[in-house]
Amino acid sequence: MILVRGSGGGTDLTGTVFERGEEPPAYKGAPNEDAPYVWVCDSFYEVESGGSPLVVDGEEIRVAFEEPMPRGFDTREQAVAAAREHVRTQFARIGVDPADVEVEVSAADPV
């Protein structure tokens, strides 16, 4: 399991790349189990009302979450590149410059 964590605007977002042999989450819309690498992470966007509060750059905004959209990849490099892009895109959707987002990739601690 590979964790991809983005930090920017005083908040964080972490998603997971499941590797070959690991079991990705099973729910409606989950990817084909044949994919060697599966990226899963929340997607969100800013809303005027409703949603959940989130503090970004010291200001509270409201965000709504979309269902996670798991994606399968053939290689680790493809999965990690897509994960980095996804994380930066989520921050851009709430007004944080993607260039200001720090992305860290690390192996998850074994359970």
C-alpha positions as CSV (number, residue, x, y, z in Angstrom):
1,M,0.0,0.0,0.0
2,I,1.3,3.4,-1.0
3,L,0.0,6.6,0.7
4,V,0.0,9.8,-1.4
5,R,-0.5,12.8,0.8
6,G,-0.9,16.4,-0.3
7,S,-0.5,19.4,1.9
8,G,-1.5,23.0,1.1
9,G,-3.4,25.9,2.4
10,G,-3.1,24.5,6.0
11,T,-5.0,21.3,5.2
12,D,-4.1,17.8,4.0
13,L,-5.5,15.1,1.7
14,T,-4.4,11.5,1.6
15,G,-5.2,8.8,-0.8
16,T,-4.1,5.2,-1.3
17,V,-2.5,3.2,-4.1
18,F,-3.3,-0.5,-3.5
19,E,-0.6,-2.8,-5.0
20,R,-0.7,-6.2,-6.6
21,G,-1.9,-8.8,-4.0
22,E,-3.6,-6.2,-1.8
23,E,-7.3,-6.0,-1.7
24,P,-8.7,-2.6,-2.7
25,P,-12.0,-1.6,-1.1
26,A,-15.1,-3.3,-2.4
27,Y,-18.1,-1.1,-3.1
28,K,-20.2,0.0,-6.1
29,G,-17.9,1.3,-8.8
30,A,-14.7,-0.3,-7.4
31,P,-12.2,-1.0,-10.1
32,N,-11.6,-4.3,-11.8
33,E,-9.6,-6.6,-9.4
34,D,-7.3,-7.5,-12.3
35,A,-5.6,-4.1,-12.2
36,P,-2.2,-4.4,-10.6
37,Y,-2.4,-0.9,-9.0
38,V,-5.5,0.8,-7.9
39,W,-5.7,4.5,-6.8
40,V,-8.5,5.5,-4.4
41,C,-9.0,9.0,-3.0
42,D,-11.8,11.4,-2.1
43,S,-12.8,14.1,-4.5
44,F,-14.3,17.4,-3.3
45,Y,-15.2,20.9,-4.4
46,E,-16.2,24.2,-2.8
47,V,-19.9,24.9,-2.3
48,E,-21.8,28.0,-1.2
49,S,-23.9,26.2,1.4
50,G,-24.3,22.8,2.9
51,G,-21.3,20.5,2.7
52,S,-18.7,20.2,5.4
53,P,-16.5,23.0,6.9
54,L,-12.8,23.0,6.0
55,V,-10.3,25.7,6.9
56,V,-8.1,26.7,4.0
57,D,-5.5,29.4,4.4
58,G,-7.1,30.4,7.7
59,E,-10.6,30.9,6.2
60,E,-13.5,28.5,6.6
61,I,-15.0,27.3,3.4
62,R,-17.6,24.6,2.7
63,V,-16.8,21.5,0.6
64,A,-18.9,18.7,-0.8
65,F,-17.5,15.3,-1.4
66,E,-18.0,13.1,-4.5
67,E,-17.9,9.3,-4.4
68,P,-14.4,8.0,-4.6
69,M,-13.5,7.2,-8.2
70,P,-11.1,4.3,-8.0
71,R,-8.8,3.9,-11.0
72,G,-6.7,1.0,-12.1
73,F,-3.2,1.2,-13.6
74,D,-0.7,-1.2,-15.1
75,T,2.4,0.2,-13.4
76,R,3.3,1.7,-10.1
77,E,4.7,4.8,-11.8
78,Q,1.4,5.4,-13.7
79,A,-0.6,5.0,-10.4
80,V,1.7,7.4,-8.4
81,A,1.7,10.0,-11.2
82,A,-2.1,9.9,-11.4
83,A,-2.3,10.1,-7.6
84,R,-0.1,13.2,-7.5
85,E,-2.1,14.9,-10.2
86,H,-5.4,14.0,-8.5
87,V,-4.3,15.5,-5.2
88,R,-3.1,18.7,-6.8
89,T,-6.4,18.9,-8.7
90,Q,-8.4,18.6,-5.5
91,F,-6.6,21.5,-3.9
92,A,-7.0,23.6,-7.1
93,R,-10.8,23.0,-6.8
94,I,-10.8,24.8,-3.4
95,G,-8.6,27.7,-4.4
96,V,-5.1,26.4,-3.5
97,D,-2.5,26.9,-6.2
98,P,-1.4,23.4,-7.3
99,A,2.2,24.6,-7.4
100,D,2.0,25.3,-3.7
101,V,0.8,21.8,-2.8
102,E,3.5,19.6,-1.4
103,V,3.0,15.9,-2.2
104,E,4.6,13.1,-0.3
105,V,4.6,9.4,-1.4
106,S,5.3,6.8,1.2
107,A,4.7,3.1,2.0
108,A,2.0,2.5,4.5
109,D,3.0,1.0,7.8
110,P,2.3,-2.7,7.9
111,V,-0.5,-3.7,10.1
